[in-house]
Structure formats: C-alpha cells, structure tokens
Amino acid sequence: MNPHGPGMYVRTVFFENSAIVLDLRRGCYYSLGAVEARIWETIFQQRPLSEAICSIQREYNQPAETIAADAAAFLDGLGLKRKSRKRTVLGKRSRFGYRF
C-alpha cells in the first residue's frame, strides 16, 4: 500500500478524460470530469498539487488562485481533510498534504 496516496479502500479507474473513484469504506463512488480527474491523478501519483494547477492554468487560461480554490473545494467535497504541515502519514511527510 502506498503510504501517501489513497488508502487501500479506495479504487480508481482512469479513462481518457475522466475517472471513477470507488470508496469501499463509505460505499460510494465519484464520477470525475476531465479537470477533477487530472487533480485526482496528480494526488494518486504522489505529485504536488501545484503541478495539476499549473497544467490546468495553461490549458484553460484561468488564474491559479481560482484553480487552487476549486481544487480545494473538490477535494473537500470528496471528504479529504487537509493535514497540518506537522502531521505525518506512517512517519513520512506527505508532499500533497491530504489524508485518505
């Protein structure tokens, strides 16, 4: 199991411009559009969220602050909680700062 990515109770299937996320613990799933799927994939691959924000900004020509706020709202909507910088996961600091 990846100590920084989605827990073992979360399954994801990526498609060309979308994704499906299944949360087995909560018994629910999420259908993600292109932008949400890119944000989720970035977190799933343990890359900084800022990478997805920059990529989306280039593609859609929107302010980074707007994209960052939308990304935070999206992740909060999935029930992910932003960790404090001092907390760690399995003794290692998470680069993207979200707990699954």
Phi and psi restraints in degrees (range 20) as a CNS / XPLOR table:
assign (resid 1 and name C) (resid 2 and name N)
       (resid 2 and name CA) (resid 2 and name C) 1.0 -79.4 20.0 2
assign (resid 2 and name N) (resid 2 and name CA)
       (resid 2 and name C) (resid 3 and name N) 1.0 119.7 20.0 2
assign (resid 2 and name C) (resid 3 and name N)
       (resid 3 and name CA) (resid 3 and name C) 1.0 -71.5 20.0 2
assign (resid 3 and name N) (resid 3 and name CA)
       (resid 3 and name C) (resid 4 and name N) 1.0 -12.5 20.0 2
assign (resid 3 and name C) (resid 4 and name N)
       (resid 4 and name CA) (resid 4 and name C) 1.0 -108.6 20.0 2
assign (resid 4 and name N) (resid 4 and name CA)
       (resid 4 and name C) (resid 5 and name N) 1.0 -16.2 20.0 2
assign (resid 4 and name C) (resid 5 and name N)
       (resid 5 and name CA) (resid 5 and name C) 1.0 -100.7 20.0 2
assign (resid 5 and name N) (resid 5 and name CA)
       (resid 5 and name C) (resid 6 and name N) 1.0 -166.3 20.0 2
assign (resid 5 and name C) (resid 6 and name N)
       (resid 6 and name CA) (resid 6 and name C) 1.0 -56.1 20.0 2
assign (resid 6 and name N) (resid 6 and name CA)
       (resid 6 and name C) (resid 7 and name N) 1.0 142.6 20.0 2
assign (resid 6 and name C) (resid 7 and name N)
       (resid 7 and name CA) (resid 7 and name C) 1.0 -65.2 20.0 2
assign (resid 7 and name N) (resid 7 and name CA)
       (resid 7 and name C) (resid 8 and name N) 1.0 172.1 20.0 2
assign (resid 7 and name C) (resid 8 and name N)
       (resid 8 and name CA) (resid 8 and name C) 1.0 -69.0 20.0 2
assign (resid 8 and name N) (resid 8 and name CA)
       (resid 8 and name C) (resid 9 and name N) 1.0 -8.4 20.0 2
assign (resid 8 and name C) (resid 9 and name N)
       (resid 9 and name CA) (resid 9 and name C) 1.0 -92.8 20.0 2
assign (resid 9 and name N) (resid 9 and name CA)
       (resid 9 and name C) (resid 10 and name N) 1.0 2.1 20.0 2
assign (resid 9 and name C) (resid 10 and name N)
       (resid 10 and name CA) (resid 10 and name C) 1.0 -112.2 20.0 2
assign (resid 10 and name N) (resid 10 and name CA)
       (resid 10 and name C) (resid 11 and name N) 1.0 128.9 20.0 2
assign (resid 10 and name C) (resid 11 and name N)
       (resid 11 and name CA) (resid 11 and name C) 1.0 -119.1 20.0 2
assign (resid 11 and name N) (resid 11 and name CA)
       (resid 11 and name C) (resid 12 and name N) 1.0 141.8 20.0 2
assign (resid 11 and name C) (resid 12 and name N)
       (resid 12 and name CA) (resid 12 and name C) 1.0 -132.7 20.0 2
assign (resid 12 and name N) (resid 12 and name CA)
       (resid 12 and name C) (resid 13 and name N) 1.0 137.0 20.0 2
assign (resid 12 and name C) (resid 13 and name N)
       (resid 13 and name CA) (resid 13 and name C) 1.0 -120.6 20.0 2
assign (resid 13 and name N) (resid 13 and name CA)
       (resid 13 and name C) (resid 14 and name N) 1.0 121.0 20.0 2
assign (resid 13 and name C) (resid 14 and name N)
       (resid 14 and name CA) (resid 14 and name C) 1.0 -97.4 20.0 2
assign (resid 14 and name N) (resid 14 and name CA)
       (resid 14 and name C) (resid 15 and name N) 1.0 137.9 20.0 2
assign (resid 14 and name C) (resid 15 and name N)
       (resid 15 and name CA) (resid 15 and name C) 1.0 -114.9 20.0 2
assign (resid 15 and name N) (resid 15 and name CA)
       (resid 15 and name C) (resid 16 and name N) 1.0 -175.9 20.0 2
assign (resid 15 and name C) (resid 16 and name N)
       (resid 16 and name CA) (resid 16 and name C) 1.0 -57.5 20.0 2
assign (resid 16 and name N) (resid 16 and name CA)
       (resid 16 and name C) (resid 17 and name N) 1.0 -49.5 20.0 2
assign (resid 16 and name C) (resid 17 and name N)
       (resid 17 and name CA) (resid 17 and name C) 1.0 -129.4 20.0 2
assign (resid 17 and name N) (resid 17 and name CA)
       (resid 17 and name C) (resid 18 and name N) 1.0 28.3 20.0 2
assign (resid 17 and name C) (resid 18 and name N)
       (resid 18 and name CA) (resid 18 and name C) 1.0 -163.4 20.0 2
assign (resid 18 and name N) (resid 18 and name CA)
       (resid 18 and name C) (resid 19 and name N) 1.0 -179.8 20.0 2
assign (resid 18 and name C) (resid 19 and name N)
       (resid 19 and name CA) (resid 19 and name C) 1.0 -158.7 20.0 2
assign (resid 19 and name N) (resid 19 and name CA)
       (resid 19 and name C) (resid 20 and name N) 1.0 158.2 20.0 2
assign (resid 19 and name C) (resid 20 and name N)
       (resid 20 and name CA) (resid 20 and name C) 1.0 -120.4 20.0 2
assign (resid 20 and name N) (resid 20 and name CA)
       (resid 20 and name C) (resid 21 and name N) 1.0 129.6 20.0 2
assign (resid 20 and name C) (resid 21 and name N)
       (resid 21 and name CA) (resid 21 and name C) 1.0 -116.5 20.0 2
assign (resid 21 and name N) (resid 21 and name CA)
       (resid 21 and name C) (resid 22 and name N) 1.0 124.7 20.0 2
assign (resid 21 and name C) (resid 22 and name N)
       (resid 22 and name CA) (resid 22 and name C) 1.0 -111.2 20.0 2
assign (resid 22 and name N) (resid 22 and name CA)
       (resid 22 and name C) (resid 23 and name N) 1.0 121.6 20.0 2
assign (resid 22 and name C) (resid 23 and name N)
       (resid 23 and name CA) (resid 23 and name C) 1.0 -101.9 20.0 2
assign (resid 23 and name N) (resid 23 and name CA)
       (resid 23 and name C) (resid 24 and name N) 1.0 100.7 20.0 2
assign (resid 23 and name C) (resid 24 and name N)
       (resid 24 and name CA) (resid 24 and name C) 1.0 -68.5 20.0 2
assign (resid 24 and name N) (resid 24 and name CA)
       (resid 24 and name C) (resid 25 and name N) 1.0 -30.1 20.0 2
assign (resid 24 and name C) (resid 25 and name N)
       (resid 25 and name CA) (resid 25 and name C) 1.0 -68.8 20.0 2
assign (resid 25 and name N) (resid 25 and name CA)
       (resid 25 and name C) (resid 26 and name N) 1.0 -41.3 20.0 2
assign (resid 25 and name C) (resid 26 and name N)
       (resid 26 and name CA) (resid 26 and name C) 1.0 -90.1 20.0 2
assign (resid 26 and name N) (resid 26 and name CA)
       (resid 26 and name C) (resid 27 and name N) 1.0 -14.7 20.0 2
assign (resid 26 and name C) (resid 27 and name N)
       (resid 27 and name CA) (resid 27 and name C) 1.0 72.0 20.0 2
assign (resid 27 and name N) (resid 27 and name CA)
       (resid 27 and name C) (resid 28 and name N) 1.0 37.0 20.0 2
assign (resid 27 and name C) (resid 28 and name N)
       (resid 28 and name CA) (resid 28 and name C) 1.0 -139.6 20.0 2
assign (resid 28 and name N) (resid 28 and name CA)
       (resid 28 and name C) (resid 29 and name N) 1.0 164.5 20.0 2
assign (resid 28 and name C) (resid 29 and name N)
       (resid 29 and name CA) (resid 29 and name C) 1.0 -134.7 20.0 2
assign (resid 29 and name N) (resid 29 and name CA)
       (resid 29 and name C) (resid 30 and name N) 1.0 161.2 20.0 2
assign (resid 29 and name C) (resid 30 and name N)
       (resid 30 and name CA) (resid 30 and name C) 1.0 -128.8 20.0 2
assign (resid 30 and name N) (resid 30 and name CA)
       (resid 30 and name C) (resid 31 and name N) 1.0 133.0 20.0 2
assign (resid 30 and name C) (resid 31 and name N)
       (resid 31 and name CA) (resid 31 and name C) 1.0 -100.0 20.0 2
assign (resid 31 and name N) (resid 31 and name CA)
       (resid 31 and name C) (resid 32 and name N) 1.0 118.9 20.0 2
assign (resid 31 and name C) (resid 32 and name N)
       (resid 32 and name CA) (resid 32 and name C) 1.0 -105.2 20.0 2
assign (resid 32 and name N) (resid 32 and name CA)
       (resid 32 and name C) (resid 33 and name N) 1.0 135.6 20.0 2
assign (resid 32 and name C) (resid 33 and name N)
       (resid 33 and name CA) (resid 33 and name C) 1.0 -77.9 20.0 2
assign (resid 33 and name N) (resid 33 and name CA)
       (resid 33 and name C) (resid 34 and name N) 1.0 -173.4 20.0 2
assign (resid 33 and name C) (resid 34 and name N)
       (resid 34 and name CA) (resid 34 and name C) 1.0 -59.4 20.0 2
assign (resid 34 and name N) (resid 34 and name CA)
       (resid 34 and name C) (resid 35 and name N) 1.0 -47.7 20.0 2
assign (resid 34 and name C) (resid 35 and name N)
       (resid 35 and name CA) (resid 35 and name C) 1.0 -69.9 20.0 2
assign (resid 35 and name N) (resid 35 and name CA)
       (resid 35 and name C) (resid 36 and name N) 1.0 -45.8 20.0 2
assign (resid 35 and name C) (resid 36 and name N)
       (resid 36 and name CA) (resid 36 and name C) 1.0 -61.6 20.0 2
assign (resid 36 and name N) (resid 36 and name CA)
       (resid 36 and name C) (resid 37 and name N) 1.0 -40.1 20.0 2
assign (resid 36 and name C) (resid 37 and name N)
       (resid 37 and name CA) (resid 37 and name C) 1.0 -63.0 20.0 2
assign (resid 37 and name N) (resid 37 and name CA)
       (resid 37 and name C) (resid 38 and name N) 1.0 -37.8 20.0 2
assign (resid 37 and name C) (resid 38 and name N)
       (resid 38 and name CA) (resid 38 and name C) 1.0 -66.9 20.0 2
assign (resid 38 and name N) (resid 38 and name CA)
       (resid 38 and name C) (resid 39 and name N) 1.0 -41.1 20.0 2
assign (resid 38 and name C) (resid 39 and name N)
       (resid 39 and name CA) (resid 39 and name C) 1.0 -62.8 20.0 2
assign (resid 39 and name N) (resid 39 and name CA)
       (resid 39 and name C) (resid 40 and name N) 1.0 -47.9 20.0 2
assign (resid 39 and name C) (resid 40 and name N)
       (resid 40 and name CA) (resid 40 and name C) 1.0 -61.7 20.0 2
assign (resid 40 and name N) (resid 40 and name CA)
       (resid 40 and name C) (resid 41 and name N) 1.0 -43.2 20.0 2
assign (resid 40 and name C) (resid 41 and name N)
       (resid 41 and name CA) (resid 41 and name C) 1.0 -62.0 20.0 2
assign (resid 41 and name N) (resid 41 and name CA)
       (resid 41 and name C) (resid 42 and name N) 1.0 -39.1 20.0 2
assign (resid 41 and name C) (resid 42 and name N)
       (resid 42 and name CA) (resid 42 and name C) 1.0 -60.7 20.0 2
assign (resid 42 and name N) (resid 42 and name CA)
       (resid 42 and name C) (resid 43 and name N) 1.0 -45.9 20.0 2
assign (resid 42 and name C) (resid 43 and name N)
       (resid 43 and name CA) (resid 43 and name C) 1.0 -66.9 20.0 2
assign (resid 43 and name N) (resid 43 and name CA)
       (resid 43 and name C) (resid 44 and name N) 1.0 -42.9 20.0 2
assign (resid 43 and name C) (resid 44 and name N)
       (resid 44 and name CA) (resid 44 and name C) 1.0 -58.1 20.0 2
assign (resid 44 and name N) (resid 44 and name CA)
       (resid 44 and name C) (resid 45 and name N) 1.0 -36.0 20.0 2
assign (resid 44 and name C) (resid 45 and name N)
       (resid 45 and name CA) (resid 45 and name C) 1.0 -91.4 20.0 2
assign (resid 45 and name N) (resid 45 and name CA)
       (resid 45 and name C) (resid 46 and name N) 1.0 10.6 20.0 2
assign (resid 45 and name C) (resid 46 and name N)
       (resid 46 and name CA) (resid 46 and name C) 1.0 62.9 20.0 2
assign (resid 46 and name N) (resid 46 and name CA)
       (resid 46 and name C) (resid 47 and name N) 1.0 29.0 20.0 2
assign (resid 46 and name C) (resid 47 and name N)
       (resid 47 and name CA) (resid 47 and name C) 1.0 -97.6 20.0 2
assign (resid 47 and name N) (resid 47 and name CA)
       (resid 47 and name C) (resid 48 and name N) 1.0 154.4 20.0 2
assign (resid 47 and name C) (resid 48 and name N)
       (resid 48 and name CA) (resid 48 and name C) 1.0 -61.4 20.0 2
assign (resid 48 and name N) (resid 48 and name CA)
       (resid 48 and name C) (resid 49 and name N) 1.0 141.0 20.0 2
assign (resid 48 and name C) (resid 49 and name N)
       (resid 49 and name CA) (resid 49 and name C) 1.0 -58.6 20.0 2
assign (resid 49 and name N) (resid 49 and name CA)
       (resid 49 and name C) (resid 50 and name N) 1.0 -29.3 20.0 2
assign (resid 49 and name C) (resid 50 and name N)
       (resid 50 and name CA) (resid 50 and name C) 1.0 -59.0 20.0 2
assign (resid 50 and name N) (resid 50 and name CA)
       (resid 50 and name C) (resid 51 and name N) 1.0 -29.1 20.0 2
assign (resid 50 and name C) (resid 51 and name N)
       (resid 51 and name CA) (resid 51 and name C) 1.0 -62.4 20.0 2
assign (resid 51 and name N) (resid 51 and name CA)
       (resid 51 and name C) (resid 52 and name N) 1.0 -46.6 20.0 2
assign (resid 51 and name C) (resid 52 and name N)
       (resid 52 and name CA) (resid 52 and name C) 1.0 -65.2 20.0 2
assign (resid 52 and name N) (resid 52 and name CA)
       (resid 52 and name C) (resid 53 and name N) 1.0 -40.5 20.0 2
assign (resid 52 and name C) (resid 53 and name N)
       (resid 53 and name CA) (resid 53 and name C) 1.0 -61.8 20.0 2
assign (resid 53 and name N) (resid 53 and name CA)
       (resid 53 and name C) (resid 54 and name N) 1.0 -44.9 20.0 2
assign (resid 53 and name C) (resid 54 and name N)
       (resid 54 and name CA) (resid 54 and name C) 1.0 -63.6 20.0 2
assign (resid 54 and name N) (resid 54 and name CA)
       (resid 54 and name C) (resid 55 and name N) 1.0 -42.3 20.0 2
assign (resid 54 and name C) (resid 55 and name N)
       (resid 55 and name CA) (resid 55 and name C) 1.0 -63.9 20.0 2
assign (resid 55 and name N) (resid 55 and name CA)
       (resid 55 and name C) (resid 56 and name N) 1.0 -45.0 20.0 2
assign (resid 55 and name C) (resid 56 and name N)
       (resid 56 and name CA) (resid 56 and name C) 1.0 -65.8 20.0 2
assign (resid 56 and name N) (resid 56 and name CA)
       (resid 56 and name C) (resid 57 and name N) 1.0 -38.6 20.0 2
assign (resid 56 and name C) (resid 57 and name N)
       (resid 57 and name CA) (resid 57 and name C) 1.0 -61.1 20.0 2
assign (resid 57 and name N) (resid 57 and name CA)
       (resid 57 and name C) (resid 58 and name N) 1.0 -44.2 20.0 2
assign (resid 57 and name C) (resid 58 and name N)
       (resid 58 and name CA) (resid 58 and name C) 1.0 -64.0 20.0 2
assign (resid 58 and name N) (resid 58 and name CA)
       (resid 58 and name C) (resid 59 and name N) 1.0 -42.2 20.0 2
assign (resid 58 and name C) (resid 59 and name N)
       (resid 59 and name CA) (resid 59 and name C) 1.0 -72.0 20.0 2
assign (resid 59 and name N) (resid 59 and name CA)
       (resid 59 and name C) (resid 60 and name N) 1.0 -40.8 20.0 2
assign (resid 59 and name C) (resid 60 and name N)
       (resid 60 and name CA) (resid 60 and name C) 1.0 -104.4 20.0 2
assign (resid 60 and name N) (resid 60 and name CA)
       (resid 60 and name C) (resid 61 and name N) 1.0 -4.4 20.0 2
assign (resid 60 and name C) (resid 61 and name N)
       (resid 61 and name CA) (resid 61 and name C) 1.0 53.9 20.0 2
assign (resid 61 and name N) (resid 61 and name CA)
       (resid 61 and name C) (resid 62 and name N) 1.0 51.3 20.0 2
assign (resid 61 and name C) (resid 62 and name N)
       (resid 62 and name CA) (resid 62 and name C) 1.0 -119.3 20.0 2
assign (resid 62 and name N) (resid 62 and name CA)
       (resid 62 and name C) (resid 63 and name N) 1.0 156.0 20.0 2
assign (resid 62 and name C) (resid 63 and name N)
       (resid 63 and name CA) (resid 63 and name C) 1.0 -62.6 20.0 2
assign (resid 63 and name N) (resid 63 and name CA)
       (resid 63 and name C) (resid 64 and name N) 1.0 139.7 20.0 2
assign (resid 63 and name C) (resid 64 and name N)
       (resid 64 and name CA) (resid 64 and name C) 1.0 -59.3 20.0 2
assign (resid 64 and name N) (resid 64 and name CA)
       (resid 64 and name C) (resid 65 and name N) 1.0 -35.4 20.0 2
assign (resid 64 and name C) (resid 65 and name N)
       (resid 65 and name CA) (resid 65 and name C) 1.0 -63.3 20.0 2
assign (resid 65 and name N) (resid 65 and name CA)
       (resid 65 and name C) (resid 66 and name N) 1.0 -39.6 20.0 2
assign (resid 65 and name C) (resid 66 and name N)
       (resid 66 and name CA) (resid 66 and name C) 1.0 -65.8 20.0 2
assign (resid 66 and name N) (resid 66 and name CA)
       (resid 66 and name C) (resid 67 and name N) 1.0 -44.5 20.0 2
assign (resid 66 and name C) (resid 67 and name N)
       (resid 67 and name CA) (resid 67 and name C) 1.0 -65.0 20.0 2
assign (resid 67 and name N) (resid 67 and name CA)
       (resid 67 and name C) (resid 68 and name N) 1.0 -42.1 20.0 2
assign (resid 67 and name C) (resid 68 and name N)
       (resid 68 and name CA) (resid 68 and name C) 1.0 -62.4 20.0 2
assign (resid 68 and name N) (resid 68 and name CA)
       (resid 68 and name C) (resid 69 and name N) 1.0 -42.0 20.0 2
assign (resid 68 and name C) (resid 69 and name N)
       (resid 69 and name CA) (resid 69 and name C) 1.0 -65.3 20.0 2
assign (resid 69 and name N) (resid 69 and name CA)
       (resid 69 and name C) (resid 70 and name N) 1.0 -42.0 20.0 2
assign (resid 69 and name C) (resid 70 and name N)
       (resid 70 and name CA) (resid 70 and name C) 1.0 -64.3 20.0 2
assign (resid 70 and name N) (resid 70 and name CA)
       (resid 70 and name C) (resid 71 and name N) 1.0 -40.5 20.0 2
assign (resid 70 and name C) (resid 71 and name N)
       (resid 71 and name CA) (resid 71 and name C) 1.0 -63.3 20.0 2
assign (resid 71 and name N) (resid 71 and name CA)
       (resid 71 and name C) (resid 72 and name N) 1.0 -43.6 20.0 2
assign (resid 71 and name C) (resid 72 and name N)
       (resid 72 and name CA) (resid 72 and name C) 1.0 -62.2 20.0 2
assign (resid 72 and name N) (resid 72 and name CA)
       (resid 72 and name C) (resid 73 and name N) 1.0 -42.6 20.0 2
assign (resid 72 and name C) (resid 73 and name N)
       (resid 73 and name CA) (resid 73 and name C) 1.0 -63.9 20.0 2
assign (resid 73 and name N) (resid 73 and name CA)
       (resid 73 and name C) (resid 74 and name N) 1.0 -41.1 20.0 2
assign (resid 73 and name C) (resid 74 and name N)
       (resid 74 and name CA) (resid 74 and name C) 1.0 -60.7 20.0 2
assign (resid 74 and name N) (resid 74 and name CA)
       (resid 74 and name C) (resid 75 and name N) 1.0 -49.5 20.0 2
assign (resid 74 and name C) (resid 75 and name N)
       (resid 75 and name CA) (resid 75 and name C) 1.0 -66.4 20.0 2
assign (resid 75 and name N) (resid 75 and name CA)
       (resid 75 and name C) (resid 76 and name N) 1.0 -38.7 20.0 2
assign (resid 75 and name C) (resid 76 and name N)
       (resid 76 and name CA) (resid 76 and name C) 1.0 -64.2 20.0 2
assign (resid 76 and name N) (resid 76 and name CA)
       (resid 76 and name C) (resid 77 and name N) 1.0 -36.4 20.0 2
assign (resid 76 and name C) (resid 77 and name N)
       (resid 77 and name CA) (resid 77 and name C) 1.0 -64.7 20.0 2
assign (resid 77 and name N) (resid 77 and name CA)
       (resid 77 and name C) (resid 78 and name N) 1.0 -25.8 20.0 2
assign (resid 77 and name C) (resid 78 and name N)
       (resid 78 and name CA) (resid 78 and name C) 1.0 -81.5 20.0 2
assign (resid 78 and name N) (resid 78 and name CA)
       (resid 78 and name C) (resid 79 and name N) 1.0 -5.2 20.0 2
assign (resid 78 and name C) (resid 79 and name N)
       (resid 79 and name CA) (resid 79 and name C) 1.0 89.4 20.0 2
assign (resid 79 and name N) (resid 79 and name CA)
       (resid 79 and name C) (resid 80 and name N) 1.0 14.5 20.0 2
assign (resid 79 and name C) (resid 80 and name N)
       (resid 80 and name CA) (resid 80 and name C) 1.0 -85.7 20.0 2
assign (resid 80 and name N) (resid 80 and name CA)
       (resid 80 and name C) (resid 81 and name N) 1.0 138.8 20.0 2
assign (resid 80 and name C) (resid 81 and name N)
       (resid 81 and name CA) (resid 81 and name C) 1.0 -108.6 20.0 2
assign (resid 81 and name N) (resid 81 and name CA)
       (resid 81 and name C) (resid 82 and name N) 1.0 132.6 20.0 2
assign (resid 81 and name C) (resid 82 and name N)
       (resid 82 and name CA) (resid 82 and name C) 1.0 -68.6 20.0 2
assign (resid 82 and name N) (resid 82 and name CA)
       (resid 82 and name C) (resid 83 and name N) 1.0 127.6 20.0 2
assign (resid 82 and name C) (resid 83 and name N)
       (resid 83 and name CA) (resid 83 and name C) 1.0 -85.0 20.0 2
assign (resid 83 and name N) (resid 83 and name CA)
       (resid 83 and name C) (resid 84 and name N) 1.0 151.5 20.0 2
assign (resid 83 and name C) (resid 84 and name N)
       (resid 84 and name CA) (resid 84 and name C) 1.0 -70.9 20.0 2
assign (resid 84 and name N) (resid 84 and name CA)
       (resid 84 and name C) (resid 85 and name N) 1.0 156.9 20.0 2
assign (resid 84 and name C) (resid 85 and name N)
       (resid 85 and name CA) (resid 85 and name C) 1.0 -64.8 20.0 2
assign (resid 85 and name N) (resid 85 and name CA)
       (resid 85 and name C) (resid 86 and name N) 1.0 -21.3 20.0 2
assign (resid 85 and name C) (resid 86 and name N)
       (resid 86 and name CA) (resid 86 and name C) 1.0 -83.2 20.0 2
assign (resid 86 and name N) (resid 86 and name CA)
       (resid 86 and name C) (resid 87 and name N) 1.0 -23.1 20.0 2
assign (resid 86 and name C) (resid 87 and name N)
       (resid 87 and name CA) (resid 87 and name C) 1.0 -78.1 20.0 2
assign (resid 87 and name N) (resid 87 and name CA)
       (resid 87 and name C) (resid 88 and name N) 1.0 151.8 20.0 2
assign (resid 87 and name C) (resid 88 and name N)
       (resid 88 and name CA) (resid 88 and name C) 1.0 -130.5 20.0 2
assign (resid 88 and name N) (resid 88 and name CA)
       (resid 88 and name C) (resid 89 and name N) 1.0 165.1 20.0 2
assign (resid 88 and name C) (resid 89 and name N)
       (resid 89 and name CA) (resid 89 and name C) 1.0 -115.0 20.0 2
assign (resid 89 and name N) (resid 89 and name CA)
       (resid 89 and name C) (resid 90 and name N) 1.0 118.4 20.0 2
assign (resid 89 and name C) (resid 90 and name N)
       (resid 90 and name CA) (resid 90 and name C) 1.0 51.1 20.0 2
assign (resid 90 and name N) (resid 90 and name CA)
       (resid 90 and name C) (resid 91 and name N) 1.0 38.5 20.0 2
assign (resid 90 and name C) (resid 91 and name N)
       (resid 91 and name CA) (resid 91 and name C) 1.0 81.7 20.0 2
assign (resid 91 and name N) (resid 91 and name CA)
       (resid 91 and name C) (resid 92 and name N) 1.0 1.3 20.0 2
assign (resid 91 and name C) (resid 92 and name N)
       (resid 92 and name CA) (resid 92 and name C) 1.0 -122.4 20.0 2
assign (resid 92 and name N) (resid 92 and name CA)
       (resid 92 and name C) (resid 93 and name N) 1.0 140.2 20.0 2
assign (resid 92 and name C) (resid 93 and name N)
       (resid 93 and name CA) (resid 93 and name C) 1.0 -75.2 20.0 2
assign (resid 93 and name N) (resid 93 and name CA)
       (resid 93 and name C) (resid 94 and name N) 1.0 132.8 20.0 2
assign (resid 93 and name C) (resid 94 and name N)
       (resid 94 and name CA) (resid 94 and name C) 1.0 -79.3 20.0 2
assign (resid 94 and name N) (resid 94 and name CA)
       (resid 94 and name C) (resid 95 and name N) 1.0 131.1 20.0 2
assign (resid 94 and name C) (resid 95 and name N)
       (resid 95 and name CA) (resid 95 and name C) 1.0 -72.5 20.0 2
assign (resid 95 and name N) (resid 95 and name CA)
       (resid 95 and name C) (resid 96 and name N) 1.0 -30.4 20.0 2
assign (resid 95 and name C) (resid 96 and name N)
       (resid 96 and name CA) (resid 96 and name C) 1.0 -99.7 20.0 2
assign (resid 96 and name N) (resid 96 and name CA)
       (resid 96 and name C) (resid 97 and name N) 1.0 -10.3 20.0 2
assign (resid 96 and name C) (resid 97 and name N)
       (resid 97 and name CA) (resid 97 and name C) 1.0 78.1 20.0 2
assign (resid 97 and name N) (resid 97 and name CA)
       (resid 97 and name C) (resid 98 and name N) 1.0 16.5 20.0 2
assign (resid 97 and name C) (resid 98 and name N)
       (resid 98 and name CA) (resid 98 and name C) 1.0 -115.7 20.0 2
assign (resid 98 and name N) (resid 98 and name CA)
       (resid 98 and name C) (resid 99 and name N) 1.0 141.9 20.0 2
assign (resid 98 and name C) (resid 99 and name N)
       (resid 99 and name CA) (resid 99 and name C) 1.0 -102.4 20.0 2
assign (resid 99 and name N) (resid 99 and name CA)
       (resid 99 and name C) (resid 100 and name N) 1.0 135.6 20.0 2
